[in-house]
């Protein structure tokens, strides 16, 4: 029964996620929502489907039962194989769930991409996420069992890796290509105008509609990632303005601040669990409270730095150029939960409004 239980969860949750994604995408299409809103809903649907699958498998112990059915042990460290199966299954569920909305997504985005190519790209991305979660969980268990510490070392190690290897991680999770000579010459020229200094430039597959751009990597080894569709759809002035915004963020260490904030907040939560100088409940509430304060403070500081980066870009290439560039790509840039609570990114509307006002009025909206 173990293989049947695991396979049943895999197939059942996949079909449920695909069906719900199709219905949800159809409703959004009829309401004629923005591409950005559409992407957020599709992403939340496959995420919920993956979480549901993981919950069902853990609740039924289907992974352990499957290991026992093939003659393997189910205790540590053999349990790691079960976790790997859960990760791969979650990637499959998330991909199938996304594909339920794919026909609608292709119409909404006016993208020319086959279902096979879309499924392959999505599965690669989902498998990358599953692998990261698997590594964190496995290393945490090793630290708990071997070092008998609180898990703080694992948290710090992965935070350091997320900073040092942030550029390779983007390359692993997404398809990247080296720009040809003409494109590289164009981008070198635009980066110089924008004041952005990077070691490498890599193009992402934008699928004809994404206008994403970001800079990752440690100091002195920065890599610029931007979608090919961004270069195809917009002129040099717009691209230069967007790169100037990236330059402002790099100088202000926006990514580093966000990584430090999340790590510090998580560290205090770990301390609250592992160290109880005031009794477990009071210690946990105290340390977790400090962690929440750090998280909120870092969120506020991150948004202020984003506003300042916009201002620096406006001084570099002109306020109107930056405003027009943000407005032109508003429906295409994946801003996630920007502008919502516990988001490190201010809403695009507040950024544009602040630039148009030429003052700090936009900072009132977080």
C-alpha positions in Angstrom: 0.0 0.0 0.0 2.9 2.3 0.5 3.7 2.9 -3.2 0.0 3.4 -3.8 -0.3 6.0 -1.0 2.7 8.0 -2.2 1.7 7.8 -5.9 -1.9 8.6 -5.0 -0.8 11.7 -3.2 1.4 12.7 -6.1 -1.3 12.2 -8.7 -4.2 13.4 -6.7 -2.6 16.7 -5.5 -1.1 17.3 -8.9 -4.5 17.0 -10.6 -6.2 19.1 -7.9 -3.5 21.8 -8.2 -3.7 21.8 -12.0 -7.5 22.0 -12.0 -7.6 24.8 -9.5 -4.9 26.7 -11.3 -6.9 26.5 -14.5 -10.0 27.8 -12.9 -8.2 30.6 -11.1 -6.3 31.6 -14.2 -9.5 31.7 -16.2 -11.2 34.0 -13.7 -8.3 36.4 -13.7 -8.3 36.4 -17.5 -11.9 37.4 -17.6 -11.3 40.1 -15.1 -8.4 41.4 -17.3 -6.0 41.8 -14.5 -2.4 42.9 -14.9 0.3 40.4 -15.9 2.0 41.0 -12.6 -1.2 40.1 -10.6 -1.7 37.1 -12.8 1.9 35.8 -12.2 1.4 36.2 -8.4 -1.7 34.2 -8.4 -0.3 31.4 -10.5 2.8 31.3 -8.3 0.7 31.0 -5.1 -1.3 28.2 -6.6 1.6 25.9 -7.4 3.2 26.8 -4.0 0.1 25.8 -2.1 -0.2 22.6 -4.1 3.5 21.6 -3.3 2.9 22.4 0.4 -0.3 20.3 0.4 1.6 17.4 -1.1 4.4 17.6 1.5 1.8 17.8 4.3 -0.1 14.7 3.0 3.0 12.6 2.7 4.4 13.5 6.1 1.0 13.1 7.7 0.6 9.5 6.3 4.4 8.7 6.6 4.2 7.6 3.0 7.9 8.3 2.4 9.0 6.0 5.2 6.5 3.3 4.2 7.9 3.5 0.6 11.4 3.0 1.9 10.3 0.0 4.0 8.5 -1.4 1.0 11.7 -1.6 -1.0 13.7 -3.1 1.8 15.4 0.0 3.1 15.7 1.3 6.7 13.5 4.2 7.7 15.6 5.7 10.6 18.5 8.1 10.3 20.4 8.5 7.9 18.2 6.4 5.5 15.3 8.8 6.1 17.2 11.3 4.0 16.2 9.2 0.9 12.6 9.7 1.8 13.1 13.5 2.1 14.6 13.4 -1.4 11.6 11.6 -2.7 9.3 14.2 -1.1 11.4 17.0 -2.7 11.2 15.5 -6.2 7.5 14.8 -5.7 6.8 18.4 -4.6 8.7 19.7 -7.7 6.4 17.5 -9.9 3.3 18.6 -8.2 4.2 22.3 -8.5 5.1 21.9 -12.2 1.8 20.1 -13.0 -0.1 22.7 -11.1 1.6 25.5 -13.1 0.8 23.7 -16.4 -2.9 23.8 -15.5 -2.7 27.6 -16.0 -0.3 27.5 -18.8 -2.8 27.8 -21.7 -4.3 30.9 -20.1 -0.9 32.2 -19.2 0.3 32.0 -22.8 -2.7 34.1 -23.9 -2.4 36.6 -21.1 1.3 37.1 -21.7 1.0 36.8 -25.5 4.0 34.4 -25.3 5.1 32.0 -28.0 6.3 29.0 -26.0 5.5 25.3 -26.3 4.0 23.4 -23.4 7.0 21.0 -23.3 9.5 23.8 -23.0 7.5 25.6 -20.4 7.2 22.4 -18.3 10.9 21.7 -18.6 11.8 25.2 -17.4 9.3 25.1 -14.6 10.4 21.7 -13.4 14.1 22.8 -13.4 13.2 25.8 -11.2 11.0 23.7 -8.9 13.7 21.0 -8.5 16.2 23.8 -7.6 13.9 25.0 -4.9 13.3 21.5 -3.6 17.1 20.8 -3.6 17.7 24.0 -1.5 15.1 23.0 1.1 16.4 19.4 1.1 20.0 20.7 1.8 18.9 23.0 4.6 16.8 20.3 6.3 19.5 17.6 6.0 22.3 19.8 7.2 20.2 20.9 10.2 19.6 17.3 11.2 23.3 16.6 10.9 24.1 19.6 13.2 21.4 18.5 15.7 22.6 14.9 15.8 26.4 15.2 15.4 27.3 18.6 16.8 24.3 18.7 19.2 24.0 22.5 18.6 20.9 24.6 18.0 21.1 24.8 14.2 22.6 28.3 14.2 25.7 27.2 12.5 23.7 25.9 9.6 21.7 29.1 9.3 24.9 31.2 9.2 26.6 28.8 6.7 23.6 29.0 4.3 23.4 32.8 4.7 27.1 33.1 3.8 26.6 30.8 0.8 23.6 32.7 -0.3 25.7 35.9 -0.5 29.0 34.4 -1.9 27.3 32.1 -4.4 24.2 34.2 -5.2 25.2 34.6 -8.9 25.8 30.9 -9.5 22.5 30.1 -7.8 20.7 32.3 -10.3 22.5 30.5 -13.1 21.5 27.1 -11.8 17.8 28.0 -11.2 17.3 29.7 -14.6 18.5 29.4 -18.1 21.3 31.9 -18.8 23.3 32.6 -21.9 26.4 34.7 -22.7 25.5 37.8 -24.7 26.9 38.0 -28.2 29.5 40.7 -29.0 27.0 43.3 -30.2 24.8 42.8 -27.2 27.7 42.9 -24.8 29.0 46.1 -26.4 25.6 47.7 -26.0 25.3 46.6 -22.4 28.8 47.8 -21.6 27.9 51.2 -23.0 24.6 51.4 -21.1 26.2 50.2 -17.8 28.8 52.9 -18.1 26.1 55.5 -18.6 24.2 54.1 -15.6 27.2 53.9 -13.3 26.9 50.2 -12.9 30.1 48.2 -12.6 29.9 44.4 -12.9 32.3 41.6 -13.8 30.0 39.6 -15.9 26.7 39.9 -17.8 24.3 37.0 -18.4 21.0 37.0 -20.3 17.9 35.3 -18.9 15.2 33.7 -21.0 12.4 36.2 -20.6 9.9 34.2 -22.7 9.1 37.3 -24.7 7.4 39.1 -21.8 9.6 39.2 -18.6 11.6 42.4 -18.0 13.5 41.2 -15.0 16.9 42.6 -14.1 19.1 42.1 -11.0 22.7 42.1 -9.8 24.1 39.3 -7.7 27.5 38.3 -6.4 30.0 39.3 -3.7 31.9 42.6 -3.8 34.2 42.7 -6.8 32.5 39.7 -8.5 29.1 41.2 -9.4 27.0 39.7 -12.2 24.3 41.5 -14.1 21.3 39.3 -15.0 18.6 40.7 -17.3 16.1 39.1 -19.6 16.6 39.1 -23.4 13.0 40.4 -23.8 14.0 43.5 -21.8 16.6 44.4 -24.4 14.3 43.5 -27.3 11.3 45.6 -26.1 12.8 48.7 -24.8 15.2 51.4 -26.0 18.5 52.4 -24.6 17.2 55.2 -22.4 14.7 52.8 -20.6 17.3 50.1 -20.1 19.9 52.6 -18.9 17.4 54.0 -16.3 16.7 50.5 -15.0 20.4 49.7 -14.8 21.0 53.0 -12.9 18.4 51.8 -10.3 20.4 48.5 -10.0 23.6 50.5 -9.5 22.0 52.5 -6.7 21.0 49.3 -5.0 24.4 47.7 -5.3 26.1 50.7 -3.8 23.7 50.6 -0.9 24.0 46.9 -0.3 20.3 46.3 -0.5 20.6 42.6 -1.1 23.1 42.2 1.7 20.9 44.0 4.1 18.0 41.8 3.3 20.0 38.7 3.7 21.5 39.9 7.0 18.1 40.8 8.3 16.5 37.5 7.6 19.5 35.6 9.0 19.6 37.7 12.2 15.9 37.3 12.8 16.2 33.5 12.2 19.2 33.4 14.6 17.2 34.9 17.4 14.4 32.5 16.9 16.9 29.6 17.0 18.4 31.0 20.2 14.9 31.2 21.7 14.4 27.5 21.1 17.9 26.2 22.1 18.8 28.5 25.0 16.4 29.1 27.8 18.0 31.4 30.5 14.5 32.6 31.6 12.6 29.4 31.1 11.5 28.1 27.7 8.4 30.1 27.1 9.7 33.4 28.3 13.1 32.9 26.6 11.4 32.0 23.3 9.1 34.9 23.4 11.9 37.3 24.3 14.3 36.1 21.6 11.6 35.7 19.0 10.4 39.2 19.8 13.9 40.6 19.2 13.9 38.7 15.9 10.6 40.2 14.9 11.9 43.7 15.8 15.0 43.1 13.7 12.9 41.9 10.8 10.6 44.9 10.8 13.5 47.3 11.2 15.4 45.6 8.3 12.3 45.8 6.2 11.9 49.5 6.8 15.5 50.1 6.1 15.4 48.1 2.9 12.5 50.2 1.6 14.2 53.4 2.5 17.4 52.2 0.6 15.3 51.3 -2.4 13.8 54.9 -2.5 17.3 56.3 -2.2 18.6 54.1 -5.0 15.7 55.5 -7.2 16.8 59.0 -6.3 20.4 58.2 -7.1 19.3 56.8 -10.5 17.3 60.0 -11.1 20.3 62.2 -10.4 22.4 60.0 -12.8 20.1 59.7 -15.8 17.2 62.1 -15.1 14.0 61.8 -13.0 11.7 61.6 -16.0 13.8 58.7 -17.5 13.6 56.6 -14.3 9.9 57.3 -13.8 9.1 56.4 -17.4 11.2 53.2 -17.2 9.5 52.0 -14.0 6.0 52.8 -15.4 6.8 51.1 -18.7 7.8 47.8 -17.1 5.3 47.9 -14.3 3.1 45.1 -15.6 6.1 42.9 -16.5 8.5 43.0 -13.6 8.0 40.2 -11.1 7.8 42.2 -7.8 6.3 39.4 -5.8 4.5 40.7 -2.8 6.0 44.2 -3.2 4.2 46.8 -1.1 2.5 44.3 1.2 3.3 43.6 4.8 6.6 41.9 5.6 7.9 42.8 2.1 11.4 44.2 1.6 10.3 45.9 -1.6 8.1 49.0 -1.6 5.2 49.1 -4.0 6.0 50.2 -7.5 3.2 52.8 -7.3 4.9 54.5 -4.3 8.3 54.5 -6.0 6.8 56.1 -9.2 4.8 58.6 -7.1 7.8 59.6 -5.1 9.9 60.2 -8.3 7.1 62.2 -9.9 6.7 64.3 -6.8 10.4 64.9 -6.5 10.2 64.5 -2.7 10.0 61.9 0.0 6.2 61.8 0.0 6.2 58.3 -1.4 8.0 57.0 1.7 4.8 57.3 3.6 3.6 54.1 1.9 5.5 51.0 2.9 
